[in-house]
Amino acid sequence: MQSKTNYTALITLISVFFFWGFVAASNTVLIGLFKKSFTLTQFQSQLVDLAFYAAYFIGSLFYFLISYSLGDPLNKIGYKKGLITGLLISAVGAIGFIPAANMHSFFFMLTSLFVVGLGFALQQIVANPYIIALGSPETGSHRINLAGGINSFGTTIGPLLISFAIFGNISGENAVSMGVEGVKLPYAILSFAFIFFALLLGISKLPAVTNNEVLEKNMGALKYPQLLLGMLAIFIYVGVEVSIQSNLPALMENAKILGLPHTQTVHFISLYWGSLMIGRWAGAISAFSLSKQTKMILTTIMPLMAYSVILLVNYIKGSPLTDLLFYFPFILILIAGFYLSAQKPAKTMILFGSIATLLMLTGLFSSGKIALYAFISGGLFCSVMWPCIFSLSLAGLGKYTNQASSLLIMMILGGAVIPPLQGIIADNTNIHISYIIPVVCFIYLAFYGWKVRSILKQQGINYDDKVESH
């Protein structure tokens, strides 16, 4: 394990995070398109997320079973080859959108998206522990935050670029008339991009990072309570992150919120995914060796810079910027949260989970743009939870790290389960009430931070203290 961060390798590695964010956020555009083109209910429209995130579960489960029965495959083929294989699998899925569109088949659209997700599952299993291994484990969450900032840039521009590619403009105003034929060109380009980047990785000089300890053919990772709680935390975290935005188009059609069709609200989706970028840019600061004073200054500056990027992108798009400017107070709440948590993983989970719970309740008991902004702000406080959960869950697992990583990636299944669950509640009550789901999710995530901190202390591991002294 390295104590100093290998920044050259880190920059190469985090590039794949852009693709994950680009495709995940673009699914929101597909949901609106498919709902109109195939005349779907709210529940049926959420099958887009189910197909994509269920692929993470299936792919990770398959990896786990292989590692259990035959040994860890990544230690045999190497991390770099694992990443390349994952990219090529995703390329096959992306090109599958062309025949699916020709057949006008919702089922085959979902199948193609599922294959893209399978490739992403393998990439995720490789990339997260790899990034942690490129430096001190105590600061692994900060490096994942840096990668997450790249991921969030993809989520911010993804919906806008996909809208432009599909509808011929970045507002998506031709959604109904265009139909599913419009997905062919953007996903053909995406397939080419996957192949191109696989070739770039092939000639890159990523360091060999493996665990040489002999891994018995058992489920030893499951004996660690931090992992078991972390698996549920990842399930809930991914579920709530996806569910908030996947149901936003329907929420904004509600007369109590905006009463606007989804073709006129793409900029709010961009704001949600941009919120993740705002938090992750701030969280990435600690990945670098900077003075305490410099870090404090940048903790204020970086969120504002990320916010400026969102405004610039939407200005180019022609969105009404006043819709986005009134979001500024929520960013100030985030900045205050970073100062209070001092970017300590467990403390961050407790504080951010609690603040998000209060904001979701605010959204439930209000209406109009106040409610909308409150729900969108869930992205701000989700932003740094993934690296916190991942680093806390893998703490002290040693030779079981890769096995545990596959189990954590498996729990991305939450993105397939929780959005349809919210869709069912929306169909049987109304879309506004369905946002009780994020409230329950954030309560658990706050609890996880409190519980895992005491578990790790009992094992002689205290990342909070080590990060503070870093």
DRENDRENNU-698323 format. One line per field, with one value per residue (C-alpha): residue in one letter; y, z, x. Coordinates in Angstrom, 2 decimals. Each point is the difference from the previous one (the first is absolute). Layout:
# DRENDRENNU-698323
resn = (A / ...)
py = (Y / ...)
pz = (Z / ...)
px = (X / ...)
***
This chain:
# DRENDRENNU-698323
resn = (M / Q / S / K / T / N / Y / T / A / L / I / T / L / I / S / V / F / F / F / W / G / F / V / A / A / S / N / T / V / L / I / G / L / F / K / K / S / F / T / L / T / Q / F / Q / S / Q / L / V / D / L / A / F / Y / A / A / Y / F / I / G / S / L / F / Y / F / L / I / S / Y / S / L / G / D / P / L / N / K / I / G / Y / K / K / G / L / I / T / G / L / L / I / S / A / V / G / A / I / G / F / I / P / A / A / N / M / H / S / F / F / F / M / L / T / S / L / F / V / V / G / L / G / F / A / L / Q / Q / I / V / A / N / P / Y / I / I / A / L / G / S / P / E / T / G / S / H / R / I / N / L / A / G / G / I / N / S / F / G / T / T / I / G / P / L / L / I / S / F / A / I / F / G / N / I / S / G / E / N / A / V / S / M / G / V / E / G / V / K / L / P / Y / A / I / L / S / F / A / F / I / F / F / A / L / L / L / G / I / S / K / L / P / A / V / T / N / N / E / V / L / E / K / N / M / G / A / L / K / Y / P / Q / L / L / L / G / M / L / A / I / F / I / Y / V / G / V / E / V / S / I / Q / S / N / L / P / A / L / M / E / N / A / K / I / L / G / L / P / H / T / Q / T / V / H / F / I / S / L / Y / W / G / S / L / M / I / G / R / W / A / G / A / I / S / A / F / S / L / S / K / Q / T / K / M / I / L / T / T / I / M / P / L / M / A / Y / S / V / I / L / L / V / N / Y / I / K / G / S / P / L / T / D / L / L / F / Y / F / P / F / I / L / I / L / I / A / G / F / Y / L / S / A / Q / K / P / A / K / T / M / I / L / F / G / S / I / A / T / L / L / M / L / T / G / L / F / S / S / G / K / I / A / L / Y / A / F / I / S / G / G / L / F / C / S / V / M / W / P / C / I / F / S / L / S / L / A / G / L / G / K / Y / T / N / Q / A / S / S / L / L / I / M / M / I / L / G / G / A / V / I / P / P / L / Q / G / I / I / A / D / N / T / N / I / H / I / S / Y / I / I / P / V / V / C / F / I / Y / L / A / F / Y / G / W / K / V / R / S / I / L / K / Q / Q / G / I / N / Y / D / D / K / V / E / S / H)
py = (0.00 / 3.38 / 2.83 / 2.71 / 0.46 / -1.00 / 2.94 / -1.07 / -3.34 / 1.64 / 2.43 / -2.84 / -2.13 / 2.59 / 0.71 / -3.02 / 1.66 / 2.51 / -2.72 / -1.33 / 3.42 / 0.90 / -3.14 / -0.12 / 3.59 / -0.44 / -2.74 / 2.78 / 1.25 / -3.54 / -0.37 / 3.03 / -1.06 / -3.62 / 0.98 / 2.02 / -2.25 / -3.29 / 1.45 / -1.20 / 0.43 / 1.65 / -3.45 / -1.35 / 3.04 / -0.81 / -3.35 / 1.97 / 0.37 / -3.58 / -1.36 / 2.16 / -0.51 / -3.65 / -0.60 / 1.15 / -2.59 / -2.87 / 0.86 / 0.37 / -3.16 / -1.92 / 1.44 / -0.90 / -3.60 / -0.34 / 1.35 / -2.35 / -3.12 / 0.66 / 2.82 / 3.73 / 0.49 / 3.53 / -1.30 / -2.36 / 2.26 / 3.31 / 3.15 / 1.65 / -2.90 / -0.06 / 3.65 / -0.58 / -3.01 / 2.03 / 2.81 / -2.42 / -1.63 / 3.46 / 0.74 / -3.04 / 1.17 / 3.53 / -1.15 / -2.22 / 3.11 / 0.15 / -3.29 / 0.60 / 3.34 / -1.55 / -2.56 / 2.70 / -2.39 / 1.24 / -3.45 / 0.06 / 3.60 / -1.20 / -3.00 / 2.24 / 2.22 / -3.11 / -1.02 / 3.49 / -0.38 / -3.40 / 1.61 / 2.78 / -2.56 / -1.49 / 3.46 / 1.03 / -3.15 / 0.81 / 3.77 / 0.74 / -2.23 / 0.88 / 3.71 / -0.71 / -2.04 / 2.88 / 1.70 / -0.05 / -1.94 / 2.66 / 2.55 / -2.43 / 1.64 / 3.32 / -1.56 / -1.59 / 3.46 / 1.33 / -2.74 / 0.78 / 3.60 / -1.28 / -2.32 / 2.93 / 2.09 / -2.82 / 0.02 / 3.78 / 0.16 / -3.48 / 0.89 / 3.13 / -1.68 / -3.01 / 2.34 / 1.83 / -3.24 / -1.56 / 2.99 / 2.31 / 2.58 / 0.01 / 0.83 / -3.22 / 1.79 / -2.52 / -2.97 / -1.38 / 0.55 / -1.33 / -3.41 / -2.69 / 0.20 / 2.88 / -2.21 / -1.71 / 2.67 / 0.98 / -3.59 / -0.95 / 2.85 / -1.18 / -3.51 / 1.39 / 2.01 / -3.13 / -1.82 / 2.98 / 0.38 / -3.75 / 0.40 / 2.95 / -2.05 / -2.81 / 2.16 / 1.79 / -0.92 / -0.54 / -1.55 / -3.62 / 0.06 / -3.38 / -1.68 / -2.85 / -1.56 / -3.37 / 0.29 / -3.13 / -1.20 / 1.30 / 3.01 / 1.43 / 3.58 / -0.49 / -0.43 / 3.74 / 2.01 / 3.23 / -1.70 / -1.40 / 3.40 / 1.60 / -2.28 / 1.20 / 3.57 / -0.24 / -1.57 / 2.87 / 2.73 / -0.93 / -0.55 / 3.42 / 1.81 / -1.52 / 0.10 / 3.72 / 0.97 / -2.79 / 1.14 / 3.71 / 0.36 / -1.37 / 2.12 / 3.16 / -0.81 / 0.13 / 3.24 / 0.49 / 0.10 / 1.50 / -1.41 / -0.21 / -2.85 / -1.83 / 1.63 / 3.37 / -1.17 / -1.57 / 2.81 / -1.07 / -3.52 / 1.56 / 1.92 / -3.22 / -1.81 / 3.22 / -0.02 / -3.24 / 1.71 / 2.96 / -2.25 / -2.26 / 2.88 / 1.22 / -3.51 / -0.51 / 2.75 / -2.30 / -2.35 / 2.47 / 0.94 / 3.53 / 2.14 / 0.13 / 3.65 / -0.68 / -2.88 / 2.23 / 2.66 / -2.53 / -1.62 / 3.25 / 0.73 / -3.42 / -0.39 / 3.49 / -0.83 / -3.18 / 1.99 / 2.45 / -2.88 / -1.05 / 3.54 / 0.31 / -3.29 / 0.98 / 3.53 / -1.55 / -2.26 / 3.01 / -1.01 / 2.64 / 0.63 / 1.47 / -3.56 / -0.94 / 3.15 / -0.49 / -3.29 / 1.90 / -0.17 / -3.79 / 0.13 / 2.15 / -2.71 / -2.56 / 2.11 / 0.35 / -3.79 / -0.52 / 2.26 / -1.75 / -3.53 / 0.82 / -2.61 / -2.87 / -3.01 / -1.14 / 3.51 / 1.03 / -2.85 / 0.99 / 3.72 / -0.14 / -2.75 / 2.08 / 3.23 / -1.83 / -1.53 / 3.45 / 1.35 / -2.92 / 0.68 / 3.65 / -1.09 / -2.25 / 2.71 / 2.86 / 0.61 / 1.84 / 0.70 / -0.15 / -3.66 / -0.62 / 1.58 / -1.94 / -3.30 / 0.93 / 0.85 / -3.70 / -0.12 / 2.35 / -2.25 / -3.26 / 1.35 / -1.31 / -2.96 / -2.63 / 0.39 / 0.24 / -3.23 / -1.77 / 0.87 / -0.71 / -3.32 / -1.21 / 1.14 / -2.84 / -2.65 / -0.77 / -3.03 / 0.19 / 3.49 / -1.03 / -2.47 / 2.71 / 2.50 / -2.33 / -0.32 / 3.78 / 0.48 / -2.70 / 2.26 / 2.60 / -2.11 / 2.67 / 2.16 / -2.68 / -0.59 / 3.31 / 2.15 / -2.49 / -0.24 / 3.77 / -0.29 / -2.47 / 2.35 / 2.88 / -1.99 / -0.94 / 3.37 / 2.91 / 0.87 / 2.57 / -2.43 / -2.61 / 2.10 / -1.51 / -2.65 / 2.34 / 0.98 / -3.61 / -0.59 / 2.97 / -0.98 / -3.34 / 1.60 / 2.29 / -3.04 / -1.89 / 2.70 / -0.12 / -3.81 / -0.76 / 2.50 / -1.96 / -3.34 / 1.12 / 1.46 / -3.43 / -1.42 / 2.64 / 2.00 / 3.70 / 1.65 / 3.25 / 0.59 / -1.09 / 2.27 / 2.92 / -0.44 / -0.47)
pz = (0.00 / -0.99 / 2.52 / -2.64 / -2.70 / -3.54 / -1.78 / -3.55 / 0.42 / 1.83 / -2.85 / -2.54 / 2.15 / 0.87 / -3.65 / -0.12 / 2.68 / -2.61 / -2.01 / 3.03 / 0.80 / -3.61 / -0.59 / 3.43 / -0.26 / -3.63 / 1.09 / 1.26 / -3.56 / -1.16 / 2.68 / -1.32 / -3.62 / 0.57 / 2.20 / -2.88 / -2.88 / 1.58 / 2.09 / 3.35 / 3.57 / 2.54 / 1.32 / -3.50 / -0.82 / 3.03 / -1.60 / -1.79 / 3.33 / 0.96 / -3.15 / 0.42 / 3.71 / 0.11 / -2.36 / 2.76 / 2.32 / -2.51 / -1.13 / 3.54 / 1.18 / -2.87 / 0.93 / 3.66 / -0.84 / -2.20 / 2.73 / 2.50 / -2.14 / -2.11 / 1.73 / -0.65 / -3.81 / 0.24 / 1.64 / -2.96 / -2.99 / 1.63 / 0.73 / -3.32 / -2.05 / 2.21 / -0.83 / -3.72 / 0.02 / 1.76 / -2.56 / -2.91 / 1.54 / 0.36 / -3.64 / -1.10 / 2.05 / -1.42 / -3.61 / 0.81 / 0.12 / -3.81 / -0.71 / 3.04 / -1.47 / -3.41 / 1.59 / 2.12 / 2.93 / 3.60 / 1.13 / -2.21 / 1.04 / 3.59 / -0.98 / -1.64 / 3.07 / 2.15 / -1.96 / 0.39 / 3.75 / 0.06 / -1.36 / 2.54 / 2.81 / -0.85 / -0.35 / 3.41 / 1.71 / -1.32 / 0.29 / 3.56 / 1.93 / -2.58 / 0.80 / 3.74 / -0.59 / -1.78 / 3.32 / 3.72 / 0.82 / 2.51 / -2.80 / -2.54 / 0.24 / -1.09 / -3.14 / -0.82 / 0.47 / -2.59 / -2.40 / 0.95 / -1.11 / -3.50 / 0.24 / 0.92 / -2.91 / -2.18 / 1.83 / -0.41 / -3.73 / -0.80 / -0.09 / -2.04 / -2.60 / -0.32 / -0.40 / -2.77 / -1.72 / 0.20 / -0.47 / -2.08 / 2.79 / 3.63 / 1.34 / -1.26 / -1.43 / -2.84 / 2.37 / -1.13 / -3.72 / -0.12 / 1.54 / 0.92 / -3.36 / 1.44 / 2.37 / -2.79 / -0.76 / 3.59 / 1.13 / -3.08 / 0.90 / 3.62 / -1.13 / -2.01 / 3.04 / 2.16 / -2.55 / -0.45 / 3.73 / 0.36 / -2.53 / 1.96 / 3.19 / -1.86 / -0.78 / 3.38 / 2.78 / 2.98 / 2.94 / 0.94 / 3.21 / 1.36 / 3.37 / 0.36 / 3.05 / -0.73 / -0.08 / 1.24 / -1.93 / 2.50 / 0.71 / 2.56 / -0.86 / 1.43 / 3.54 / 0.19 / 1.34 / -1.62 / -3.38 / 0.71 / 1.12 / -2.90 / -2.53 / 1.19 / 0.03 / -3.64 / -0.95 / 1.62 / -1.09 / -3.70 / 0.21 / 1.45 / -2.28 / -3.07 / 1.26 / 0.81 / -3.56 / -1.87 / 1.47 / -0.37 / -3.52 / 1.27 / 3.16 / -2.02 / -2.07 / 3.25 / 0.21 / 3.66 / -1.04 / -3.51 / -2.27 / -2.93 / -2.48 / 0.20 / -3.21 / 1.81 / 3.17 / -1.21 / 1.65 / 3.42 / -0.68 / -0.91 / 3.29 / 1.94 / -1.57 / 0.22 / 3.74 / 0.20 / -1.84 / 2.40 / 3.02 / -1.61 / -1.19 / 3.58 / 1.31 / -2.46 / 1.63 / 2.72 / -2.62 / -0.37 / 2.46 / 0.86 / 3.13 / 2.33 / -0.85 / -3.74 / 0.40 / 1.92 / -2.71 / -2.78 / 1.88 / -0.64 / -3.48 / -1.65 / 0.56 / -1.40 / -3.04 / -0.62 / 0.37 / -2.59 / -2.42 / 0.40 / -0.66 / -3.05 / -1.49 / 0.46 / -1.31 / -3.19 / -0.05 / 0.26 / 3.32 / 2.27 / 2.42 / 2.63 / 0.55 / 1.02 / 1.86 / 2.82 / 0.80 / 1.40 / 3.73 / -0.13 / -1.17 / 3.03 / 2.22 / -1.71 / 0.55 / 3.69 / 0.14 / -1.36 / 2.66 / 2.79 / -1.17 / -0.75 / -2.79 / 2.47 / -1.57 / 2.91 / 1.21 / -3.56 / -0.28 / 3.28 / -0.77 / -3.70 / 0.55 / 2.71 / -2.04 / -3.04 / 2.11 / 1.17 / -3.56 / -1.34 / 2.72 / -1.04 / -3.54 / 1.17 / 2.05 / -2.49 / -3.66 / -3.08 / -0.57 / 3.73 / 0.01 / -3.30 / 1.17 / 3.27 / -1.87 / -2.51 / 2.91 / 0.79 / -2.70 / 2.00 / 3.04 / -1.94 / -1.76 / 2.34 / 1.55 / -2.47 / 0.82 / 3.72 / -0.03 / -2.23 / 2.05 / 3.34 / -1.24 / -1.31 / 3.07 / 1.45 / -2.50 / -1.41 / -2.29 / -0.21 / -1.55 / -3.59 / 1.15 / 2.17 / -2.88 / -2.21 / 2.77 / 0.35 / -3.76 / 0.05 / 2.29 / -2.76 / -0.48 / 2.16 / -3.11 / -1.61 / 2.97 / 1.76 / -3.03 / -1.10 / 3.65 / 0.05 / -3.36 / 1.48 / 2.92 / -2.47 / -2.13 / 3.05 / 1.80 / -1.75 / -1.10 / 2.77 / 2.83 / -1.55 / 1.11 / 3.47 / -1.40 / 0.04 / 3.59 / 1.18 / -2.03 / 1.44 / 3.55 / -0.48 / -1.58 / 3.03 / 2.27 / -2.00 / 0.64 / 3.75 / 0.21 / -2.18 / 1.88 / 3.24 / -1.78 / -1.49 / 3.31 / 1.58 / -2.68 / 0.70 / -3.15 / 0.24 / -3.42 / 1.37 / 2.26 / -2.70 / -2.60 / 2.43 / 0.53 / -3.71)
px = (0.00 / 1.37 / 0.19 / 0.49 / -2.59 / 0.97 / -1.64 / 0.95 / -1.72 / -2.89 / -0.73 / 0.02 / -2.26 / -2.63 / -0.71 / -2.34 / -2.14 / -1.14 / -1.74 / -1.87 / -1.39 / -0.79 / -2.08 / -1.68 / -1.25 / -1.01 / -2.39 / -2.29 / -0.37 / -0.77 / -2.68 / -1.88 / 0.45 / -1.06 / -2.96 / -1.48 / 1.06 / -1.12 / -2.89 / 1.33 / -1.24 / 2.31 / 0.95 / 0.73 / 2.15 / 2.17 / 0.88 / 2.72 / 1.77 / -0.83 / 1.67 / 3.09 / 0.59 / -1.08 / 2.94 / 2.33 / -1.53 / 0.14 / 3.54 / 1.31 / -1.73 / 1.61 / 3.40 / -0.51 / -0.93 / 3.08 / 2.27 / -1.63 / 0.37 / 3.12 / 1.88 / 0.15 / 0.04 / 1.42 / 3.15 / 0.34 / -0.71 / 1.02 / -1.97 / 0.79 / -1.33 / -3.05 / -0.73 / 0.53 / -2.33 / -2.69 / 0.25 / -0.34 / -3.08 / -1.58 / 0.86 / -1.99 / -2.99 / 0.13 / 0.04 / -3.00 / -2.19 / 0.08 / -1.84 / -2.22 / -1.11 / -0.54 / -2.34 / -1.67 / 0.39 / -0.06 / 1.17 / 3.11 / 0.73 / 0.05 / 2.13 / 2.60 / 0.09 / 0.40 / 3.12 / 1.47 / -0.58 / 1.74 / 3.14 / -0.26 / -0.29 / 3.38 / 1.54 / -1.36 / 1.30 / 3.46 / 0.12 / -1.10 / 2.45 / 2.65 / -0.36 / 0.15 / 3.17 / 1.73 / 0.77 / -0.69 / -3.20 / -1.07 / -0.29 / -1.45 / -3.41 / 1.53 / 1.50 / -3.34 / -1.54 / 2.44 / -1.10 / -3.57 / 0.53 / 0.78 / -3.00 / -2.21 / 1.25 / -1.32 / -3.34 / -0.28 / 0.52 / -1.39 / -3.72 / 0.66 / 2.22 / -2.30 / -3.00 / 1.84 / 1.03 / -3.48 / -2.30 / 2.20 / 0.01 / 1.04 / -3.43 / -1.56 / -3.04 / -0.42 / -0.18 / -3.34 / 0.43 / 3.56 / -0.71 / 2.50 / 1.77 / 1.97 / 2.00 / 1.95 / 2.60 / 0.95 / 0.36 / 2.02 / 2.37 / 0.05 / 0.93 / 2.91 / 1.10 / 0.06 / 2.17 / 2.30 / 0.57 / 0.61 / 2.82 / 1.40 / 0.00 / 1.70 / 3.05 / 0.02 / 2.43 / -2.25 / 1.90 / -0.68 / -2.03 / -1.06 / -0.32 / 2.48 / -1.64 / -1.54 / -3.78 / -1.71 / -3.02 / -2.53 / -2.16 / 2.39 / -0.88 / -3.48 / 1.33 / 0.74 / -2.97 / 1.26 / -0.39 / -3.49 / -1.29 / 1.87 / -1.70 / -3.39 / 1.29 / 1.15 / -3.35 / -1.89 / 2.42 / -0.09 / -3.74 / -0.73 / 2.45 / -1.65 / -3.57 / -0.01 / 0.90 / -1.81 / -3.31 / 0.78 / -1.52 / -3.33 / 0.26 / 0.50 / -3.10 / -2.00 / -1.97 / 1.04 / 3.68 / 0.42 / -2.70 / 2.43 / 0.64 / 3.33 / 1.23 / 0.13 / 1.74 / 3.25 / 1.98 / -1.30 / 1.28 / 3.33 / -0.10 / -0.56 / 2.95 / 1.98 / -0.67 / 1.96 / 2.84 / -0.09 / 0.47 / 2.59 / 2.16 / 0.12 / 0.63 / 2.88 / 2.08 / 1.31 / 1.45 / 2.85 / 2.75 / -1.05 / 0.26 / -2.98 / -0.64 / 0.10 / -2.44 / -2.40 / 0.09 / -0.48 / -2.90 / -1.87 / 1.35 / -0.37 / -3.77 / -0.52 / 2.15 / -1.99 / -3.23 / 1.34 / 0.60 / -3.63 / -1.18 / 2.27 / -1.18 / -3.62 / 0.62 / 1.37 / -3.04 / -2.29 / -1.58 / -1.57 / 2.87 / -2.31 / -1.25 / 3.54 / 1.11 / -2.50 / 1.77 / 3.00 / -1.03 / 0.08 / 3.62 / 0.85 / -1.53 / 2.25 / 3.12 / -0.89 / -0.42 / 3.50 / 1.49 / -1.92 / 0.85 / 3.66 / -0.35 / 0.27 / -1.78 / -2.20 / -0.79 / -0.85 / -2.52 / -1.68 / -0.18 / -0.84 / -2.59 / -1.68 / -0.02 / -1.37 / -2.78 / -1.08 / 0.06 / -2.06 / -2.58 / 0.03 / -0.80 / -2.83 / -1.70 / 0.37 / -0.84 / 1.19 / 3.68 / 0.82 / -1.02 / 1.79 / 3.27 / -0.19 / -0.30 / 2.72 / 2.34 / 0.04 / 2.68 / 2.22 / -0.02 / 0.16 / 3.09 / 2.72 / -1.82 / 1.21 / 3.73 / -0.75 / -2.01 / 2.51 / 3.09 / -1.70 / -1.38 / 3.38 / 1.94 / 2.05 / -1.14 / 3.47 / -0.07 / -3.78 / 0.04 / -0.82 / -2.64 / -1.54 / 0.18 / -2.04 / -2.59 / -0.22 / -0.36 / -2.69 / -2.00 / -0.29 / -3.11 / -1.65 / -0.14 / -2.17 / -2.30 / -0.65 / -1.06 / -2.71 / -1.10 / -0.44 / -1.78 / -2.50 / -0.69 / -0.44 / -2.47 / -2.06 / 0.13 / 1.69 / 3.52 / 0.53 / -0.83 / 2.31 / 2.98 / -0.42 / 2.39 / 3.05 / -0.82 / 0.22 / 3.18 / 1.89 / -0.95 / 1.75 / 3.06 / 0.40 / -0.38 / 2.64 / 2.59 / -0.66 / 0.02 / 3.02 / 2.16 / -0.45 / 0.54 / 3.32 / 1.16 / -0.53 / 2.32 / 2.65 / -0.80 / -0.83 / 0.06 / -1.39 / 3.00 / 2.47 / -1.56 / 0.08 / 3.73 / 0.71)
***
